[in-house]
Amino acid sequence: MDWEYIDFVREFNPGNFPPASWEKSFHIVISDGEILSIDGAPWRPLNQDEWQWLGIEGKSSHYLGDVAGIPVFAEEVHSESDEPAGHAFDTLWSFLGQVDEPVFYLVGRAKQIVEWHRTHRFCGECGQETVLSDSDRSRKCLACGHMYYPKLSPSIIVLITKGEEVLLAKNANTRANFYSTLAGFVEPGESIEETVHREVMEEVGIKVKNLKYYNSQSWPFPNSLMLGFHAEYDSGEIVIQEEEIADAQWFHYKNMPNKPAMISISGWLVDDYIKRLEAGKV
């Protein structure tokens, strides 16, 4: 089956262990966190023959699952490897808006698993080499028994509203004139609701109320699980945390700067609020 005709929503089945044998396969090639693309063509992974004859030595291989019955692998290659003729390595950021959303998540999954494998070869407890588990996706230290699973960092992302206005902020580390919703990582001992209140107060100095959980998104920059909320303004004036936020303002929903992209949960939150507002359901 050709890659472009696959329905990922219905036909991708995640898994940890490959079948005993297969006739066809797909391979996502990763070097130093970048993904191999074929020049002049919409992105797709390499097929079995293309991977076999690519001429780059593999460093580690990771089964991701199957799509339409065809196994999919993430292939880590050495960072010193030269780009093969007719190919180029691109950052995951370059995939945003360039591939369908399910494909973006699959490539993000591949990148995160390769990075987890690369950064957990040795035990952080005793320093001995770890081995792959034969029962799940984990690495185990045989010396002290410590287990290492792929890392996920839970974080909140929240759209704060005040009538027909939304609060958007520009990250201090972003060069472009790009505004988005507020976000931050969950601290040990916190509930996600407590994280929303703390992060909002820290970043823009206001209080919020009426939190409503909306949705979640796996966000591979580098390994976040974004938990999305709607919240209403309660009190306070905007006072930005200058180390994190370059600017934060209230914007009328019909006059927003650089609306967040719809591939991100930030865009979903804004779009959901506007639809409900215009339907009179807010």
PyMOL commands that set and color helices and strands:
alter all, ss='L'
color gray80, all
select helices_A, chain A and resi 3-5+8-11+48-52+92-95+101-119+192-204+265-278
alter helices_A, ss='H'
color red, helices_A
select strands_A, chain A and resi 12-14+26-31+34-38+46-47+58-67+70-77+87-90+130-132+139-141+147-148+153-162+165-171+182-185+207-219+224-235+245-252
alter strands_A, ss='S'
color yellow, strands_A
deselect
rebuild
show_as cartoon
